Amino acid sequence: MALAITDSNFEELLASGKPVVVDFWATWCGPCKKIGPDIEALAEEYKDQAIIGKCDVEENDGLAMRFGVRNVPTVIFIKNGEVVDKQVGAAPKSTFENKLKGIL
């Protein structure tokens, strides 16, 4: 299951040393709901290799502002504390998985 990533736990997750994937979403967002099951599946499939979670932009505007998220869904891929890739908008699961594999 994808982890709930918040303004308060984000730094702790970065400190793990694992790549981090954050799905910025909102409850009212149709495309967010469309990719949600794919993000959940990837979180389960790669749970030992990466931290994959979801960040509700309405409850965690600090993180959304930090990463310049203007549209949802936006999925960012972080390695060694730096954003190395990003997907704005809905995409097939394979797109997210290929980007994840690129940072493992």
Buried (B, 14 or more C-beta within 10 A) or exposed (E): EBBEBBBEBBEEBBEEEBBBBBBBBBEEBEBBBEBBEBBBBBBEBBBEEBBBBBBBBEBBEEBBEEBEBEEBBBBBBBBEEEEEBBBBEBBEBEBBBEBBEEBE
